[in-house]
Amino acid sequence: MKLPRRKFLHLAAGAAALPAVSRIAWAQAYPARPVRVIVPYAPGGPTDLFGRLIAQKLSEHLGKQFYVENIGGANGNIGMGRAAKAAADGYTILIVSPSYTTNPTLYNNVPYDPYKDFEPIAVAVTNPLLVIINPWVQVQTVKDLIALIKANPGKYNYATGGTGSAAHLVGEQLRLSLGLDLVHIPYNSAGLAIGSVVAGHAPIYIGSPAPALPQIEEGKLRALAVTSKTRWKTLPGVPAMAEIGYTDIEGENWQAVLVPAGTPKEVITLLNQEVIKIVMLPDIKERMAVLGFEPVANTPGESAFQIRAEIAKWAKIIRAANIKAE
C-alpha cells in the first residue's frame, strides 16, 4: 500500500537515506513545515536585514514560513556553530558575511569547519568597499594618497568598522603590498568610523559605502576608489583599484546563503533558484541598493569556489599582518 506523500515524509528517517525517486518526491513537498533562517549576528545589521528580506520572500514564494533566528556573539561564531550542528534536512538555513571565511584564521578555535560543515546555496549580493578621505587631505587620486603616505611615514591612519572586518583586511592588503607605514584604527561600526573621518580624527576610511553616501554627496568626504573588481554603479565616477594599476588590492563584503552539508541536492537547487529570483526582484534590488548591495546570485558551485578562494586569500593577509580577534 502506497503511503500518502505527507505521511511518508513524517515516517522517513531522512532524505539522504531515500531512494532517488523518493528524494525527488520529498523535495517536491519541501517545505512541509517552517524553516529556520539563522543570522549569526544581532538584529539591525546588514546581514540581519538581508536575511529578513530573503526569509520574507521565501515564505511568500514557497508557502511556508521562513523565520529569522538571531544567534549573535563572537563575530558570528556562535550562530555558525549552532547551524553546523543542525540536521541536514533543508529546515535550517544560514546567512553569512565574509566573517565566515576569516574567522577560522582570526580565532584559535571556531565551532565549525568552513570546508566540511556547509554547502552554499548562493553568494547572493555583494557590497563594494570604498577608499574615502576627508577633503582636508590634499590629494585627488589613490596614487596621490599613497605617495603622501610614503612621504610621511607614521603620520596617516585609516578607520574601519572593526578588527578583522573585510575593510580592515583590505586596508592591511594595501599596507602590506605597498610597504606603507599606515596605522589601523578600528571602531565598533562603520558609522562610527565614518564619523571620525568627517570630524577629522582619522584622514582615511575604508569600508562599506552606504553609510558614507550622504557625506560624499554633501562634499564632506571624497571617494577615491572602489576595491571591488569593477566600478560601483551608484558611484560610476569612482574608479576600481584594478583600473589604476593596483590589481592586487581587491575585496568586498557579501551576503551568502548556506545549508548544513548533506542537505538534499534537490532542495539546494530549489533554494538557489528562489534566491536568484528574489535578489533580482525590482523591489528587493531597490531595498538592497540602500544598503549598498548589488545582486550576484551565482550557482552553488561558483559560490563554493569563491568561498574557498577567500578563505585562503584572507588567511595569508591575517597571518602576515598578525591580526588577532579581539
C-alpha positions, 0 to 999 in steps of 0.5 A: 500500500502506497503511503500518502506523500505527507505521511511518508515524509513524517515516517522517513528517517531522512532524505539522504537515506531515500531512494532517488525517486523518493528524494525527488518526491520529498523535495517536491513537498519541501517545505512541509513545515517552517524553516529556520533562517539563522543570522549569526549576528544581532538584529539591525545589521546588514546581514540581519536585514538581508536575511529578513528580506530573503526569509520574507520572500521565501515564505511568500514564494514557497508557502511556508514560513521562513523565520529569522533566528538571531544567534549573535556573539563572537563575530558570528561564531556562535550562530555558525556553530549552532547551524553546523550542528543542525540536521541536514534536512533543508529546515535550517538555513544560514546567512553569512558575511565574509566573517565566515571565511576569516574567522577560522584564521582570526580565532584559535578555535571556531565551532565549525569547519568552513570546508566540511560543515556547509554547502552554499546555496548562493553568494547572493549580493555583494557590497563594494568597499570604498577608499574615502578621505576627508577633503582636508587631505590634499590629494585627488587620486589613490596614487596621490594618497599613497605617495603622501603616505610614503612621504610621511611615514607614521603620520596617516591612519585609516578607520574601519568598522572593526578588527578583522572586518573585510575593510580592515583586511583590505586596508592591511592588503594595501599596507602590506603590498605597498610597504606603507607605514599606515596605522589601523584604527578600528571602531565598533561600526562603520558609522562610527568610523565614518564619523571620525573621518568627517570630524577629522580624527582619522584622514582615511576610511575604508569600508562599506559605502552606504553609510558614507553616501550622504557625506560624499554627496554633501562634499564632506568626504571624497571617494577615491576608489572602489576595491571591488573588481569593477566600478560601483554603479551608484558611484560610476565616477569612482574608479576600481583599484584594478583600473589604476594599476593596483590589481592586487588590492581587491575585496568586498563584503557579501551576503551568502546563503548556506545549508548544513552539508548533506542537505538534499541536492534537490532542495539546494537547487530549489533554494538557489533558484528562489534566491536568484529570483528574489535578489533580482526582484525590482523591489528587493534590488531597490531595498538592497541598493540602500544598503549598498548591495548589488545582486550576484546570485551565482550557482552553488558551485561558483559560490563554493569556489569563491568561498574557498578562494577567500578563505585562503586569500584572507588567511595569508593577509591575517597571518602576515599582518598578525591580526588577532580577534579581539 
